[in-house]
Amino acid sequence: NAGVTQTPKFQVLKTGQSMTLQCAQDMNHEYMSWYRQDPGMGLRLIHYSVGAGITDQGEVPNGYNVSRSTTEDFPLRLLSAAPSQTSVYFCASSRQGHYDTQYFGPGTRLTVL
Amino acid sequence: DAKTTQPPSMDCAEGRAANLPCNHSTISGNEYVYWYRQIHSQGPQYIIHGLKNNETNEMASLIITEDRKSSTLILPHATLRDTAVYYCIVTRVSTSGTYKYIFGTGTRLKVLA
């Protein structure tokens, strides 16, 4: 299993541009989530999904959209990038259940100029 | 959601036990305590979790106080590769069956040669 994969690893955008961060998992996990991590801070939950077709907001959802059309994929969309969205983005997945551990991807480092 | 409090940093001599404390005084009866760590800029890595009993696995031990208001992660023989930021997280399943992790800022553990 590849586990959780994220693309791209690095990305530079100009203010106002849009882009999609890709996340995929091959473990048939129902639960997937997106976090951002700013320098010197812990991870903050952006959006999460408990299964295909179901998404919900986390702590910091503004400026981001998500969809979950398949179990495997959970893309994160920035519609109009802002410098405040410069961060490292992590995707995670786990089986459904409150006792399950989360598996994190390697992260995408995004810079918005 | 219950909040957690951790010391910002700790040092530990190589080969000695590293004891990382976490306060979660507002924890509810159905909330689990999870520990993750993040090495450099990699994605967080699961270590261990528990509800009310002490737990041990190949990586670490988790000691939860009887009132569940605090816990301690123990790395029995710390190595240089254990240098990382350690996160204590409390999570629960909601009535709708969803759950989410709320990360704090963690403890930066430095293992000294």
Interface residues (C-beta under 8 A of the other chain):
Chain A: V4 Y31 S33 Y35 G40 M41 G42 L43 R44 L45 Y48 V50 D56 G58 E59 V88 F90 A92 Q96 G97 H98 Y99 T101 Q102 Y103 F104 G105 P106 G107 R109
Chain B: N30 Y32 Y34 Y36 S41 Q42 G43 P44 Q45 Y46 H49 Y87 T91 R92 V93 G97 T98 Y99 K100 Y101 I102 F103 G104 T105 G106
